[in-house]
């Protein structure tokens, strides 16, 4: 078992997320992280899905995802083929900062930042890998964490070829296929 990040590029269609998650459910693969957003191409959306499985299974689910109506292209990547981050928010009691500079130094050491200061609580933001956000959680825990939330992974590939190039290739292939069908 290995961690894979699957990037899916799609049209903006209702029900598409459900159809994608069913592909994983049928194979009993747990989705570790899921994020959706607009991509760099107007009108095209990106799903970033993290799973732990074998390479054969990652390849298989990627092919199944691509067969869905509304999916333009899907790729699977290992951790060393991408650059990725997550964001975590921590709500800590303001009283935790009354014990000197300990918590403030802890936040600085983790390259985190304070987003808001209220009389009862302070919201801290940390961007990094899951292990880094978990480590800050463990170190803030003794001071009291009122709330905690972490985003799904966002990732970009290290390869140079842009998604717009892939989309143009797909469009060209679809036009060629349509022309071949018409000539028969």
Secondary structure, DSSP 8 states (H G I E B T S, - for coil): -EEEEEEEEE---TTHHHHHHHHHHHTT--EEEEEEEE-SSTT-EEEEEEEEE-HHHHHHHHHHHHTSTTEEEEEEEEGGGEEEEEEEEEEEEGGGGGSTTHHHHHHHHTT-EEEEE-SSEEEEEEEE-HHHHHHHHHHHHTT-EEEEEE---EEEESSS--HHHHHHHHHHHHHHHHHHHHH-
